[in-house]
Structure formats: structure tokens, C-alpha cells
Amino acid sequence: MVTKKERTEKKPWDPQFKRRVYVRNRSSLSHVEKPYLDLLDHYKLKYLDEPDRSFLSPRPLLVEIGFGNGRILSEFARRYPDWNCLGVDVYKPGIAQLIKQCEQLKLKNVRILMNEGHTVLEQMPNRSIDKLWVFFPDPWPKTKHHKRRLVTPEFVDLVSYKVRGNRYINLATDADDYALEIHRAFMDHGLFWGGKSRRLKGLPISKYERRGQRLKHNMHYFEFTRLDVEIARPQNPSVGNQIQSEPICPVALLPPPPTPK
Ligand SMILES: C[S@@+](CC[C@H](N)C(=O)[O-])C[C@H]1O[C@@H](n2cnc3c(N)ncnc32)[C@H](O)[C@@H]1O
């Protein structure tokens, strides 16, 4: 039998690979949160390979990874019922909070996945996301923990396949060195343009944004656009991962196929 440790040590393209997830300590639920988490099945995105099928009707798709208490996602969903919204997080109390807001606001356009962000993106169809948000991802300030950070060049590469062309990716952090890493990862990739931006207008201030403000941290907001260029990568993530280290090649730049003799 393969142990958990052995699975996390395998490479991402190995079917037995399990990505290590680092979750905050409080995973127990309060008596108020518990009944909401019990409704998770109702909000769960059932068809990850066909996200449209899991909503009432096909609409543009917003994905937020690491939504925390879900305040921003639920407010967006309330204001824009013509969007489908998918929240991805691993923190049970936060998921219960988001479900509570969905129930109170009677939102029909929110789906939730209690899963790790990379893993979810890997399983989604290429070019299926119209908006991607990552706000105040865990900063992991100690250098020895930087490898736990969510936004890495590998993550940005994955995003380049999953977000449609000319669509926006918004991120924020209050960790100066993480901001540099995020900026570099997107700019070095080659399929994104953009950079530092203003805060997205009209959205509530998130819990961690407020914390950063209280601690008088610098706030870094980013907006990148995925260029509208086709890229050659198989849909199958297990195959895709194996070629991750190869340079990205826009289809337009691929050599023409050999002419038949
Ligand atoms: C620092 S909190 C920020 C929450 C919220 N975005 C905010 O601004 O208040 C980071 C969130 O990301 C979630 N998270 C951390 N790593 C994750 C991963 N690999 N996949 C999905 N969610 C993750 C955590 O559970 C937590 O809810």
C-alpha cells in the first residue's frame, strides 16, 4: 500500500501524486457553522470537467481560490447573478461561512469545492475560466516555507491554460516579497500582460486585507490579462504535467506540418 508520505513525494504527473496542503489550525466547526457545512453537498461543483453543467445555466465563470470567509465571492455573486461563481478553499469554517451567506442571500449562482487550488485547476477544462481571483494567499513569511506558497511559476503556467484569452486575473497580497514573486511569475511567463493595479472597485474589504491595513502593511494589488493566443498543451492534465518544463509555444509559432510527398 502507498503511504500518504510516499504519495506526496511522487511527481505531479503520477496518478498517485497527492499535493501537500497546509491548512490553518482551526478545522473544528462551531455549533453555528456545522449545519451550514452539512449543506456542502448542495453547493458542491459536481462536474469539474464541465463546470457549466453544475450551474443552472452556462454563464461566464469566476473562480476564487482561497476565499477565506467568502465575503467577496458572495457579494460579487449577489451583485452579478449573470455570472457563475466557484469558490475553492480547504478551510472548513470558511466554507461554512460562505454557505451561510449563500443561504441568507438566496444565491443560486455559487458553487464550492473543498479542495486544493492547483488540483482543482488541473482538472478543469482548458480555457474555461473568465475571471480568476486570489486575494491575500497565505504569505508563509519564513524563507524555508516559501515553497508552500500558492502562487508560483508552476501555478501561473497552469492558470495560463485555464483562463480564456483577454480575461482578467486579479490578485492581492500584503507581503512585499510575495508581491515581487507574483509579479515576476506573471511577467516572466510570456502570456500575460498587466501588473500592479488599483483595488477592485466596490468589493468588500476582506478579512486579511483589513488585517494588513491594521498592521499598516503595504497593499499590493495586481491585474493581469491572459493574452488571446492558443497554446499547445494536451487537455489531459496527467500528460500536460509531463511537458510542463518545456517552453510554452504559441500555436502560431509552431512549425508548419510537413507537406505530404
Ligand atoms: C490568508 S487567507 C485569505 C482569505 C481571503 N482571501 C481574505 O483575503 O481574507 C488564505 C486562504 O487560502 C486558503 N488556502 C490556502 N492554501 C490553499 C490552497 N492550496 N488551495 C485552496 N485554498 C487555499 C486558506 O484556507 C485560507 O482560507
The ligand as a MOL file (V3000), in Angstrom:
LIG
                    3D

  0  0  0     0  0            999 V3000
M  V30 BEGIN CTAB
M  V30 COUNTS 27 29 0 0 0
M  V30 BEGIN ATOM
M  V30 1 C -4.7770 34.2460 4.3360 0
M  V30 2 S -6.2980 33.5470 3.9300 0 CHG=1
M  V30 3 C -7.0520 34.8070 2.8910 0
M  V30 4 C -8.5050 34.6390 2.7930 0
M  V30 5 C -9.2570 35.6910 1.9720 0
M  V30 6 N -8.9110 35.6500 0.5670 0
M  V30 7 C -9.0440 37.0660 2.5350 0
M  V30 8 O -8.4880 37.9220 1.8150 0
M  V30 9 O -9.4420 37.3100 3.6710 0 CHG=-1
M  V30 10 C -5.8370 32.3260 2.7010 0
M  V30 11 C -6.9550 31.3730 2.3630 0
M  V30 12 O -6.4970 30.4990 1.3400 0
M  V30 13 C -6.8510 29.1700 1.6750 0
M  V30 14 N -5.8390 28.3040 1.0470 0
M  V30 15 C -4.5470 28.1630 1.3920 0
M  V30 16 N -3.9130 27.3340 0.5500 0
M  V30 17 C -4.8450 26.9330 -0.3370 0
M  V30 18 C -4.8100 26.0600 -1.4500 0
M  V30 19 N -3.6760 25.4530 -1.8180 0
M  V30 20 N -5.9390 25.8660 -2.1580 0
M  V30 21 C -7.0970 26.4880 -1.7990 0
M  V30 22 N -7.1860 27.3270 -0.7530 0
M  V30 23 C -6.0790 27.5540 -0.0390 0
M  V30 24 C -6.8400 29.1190 3.1810 0
M  V30 25 O -7.6410 28.0750 3.6960 0
M  V30 26 C -7.4030 30.4950 3.5140 0
M  V30 27 O -8.8080 30.4740 3.5670 0
M  V30 END ATOM
M  V30 BEGIN BOND
M  V30 1 1 1 2
M  V30 2 1 2 3
M  V30 3 1 2 10
M  V30 4 1 3 4
M  V30 5 1 4 5
M  V30 6 1 5 6
M  V30 7 1 5 7
M  V30 8 2 7 8
M  V30 9 1 7 9
M  V30 10 1 10 11
M  V30 11 1 11 12
M  V30 12 1 11 26
M  V30 13 1 12 13
M  V30 14 1 13 14
M  V30 15 1 13 24
M  V30 16 1 14 15
M  V30 17 1 14 23
M  V30 18 2 15 16
M  V30 19 1 16 17
M  V30 20 1 17 18
M  V30 21 2 17 23
M  V30 22 1 18 19
M  V30 23 2 18 20
M  V30 24 1 20 21
M  V30 25 2 21 22
M  V30 26 1 22 23
M  V30 27 1 24 25
M  V30 28 1 24 26
M  V30 29 1 26 27
M  V30 END BOND
M  V30 END CTAB
M  END
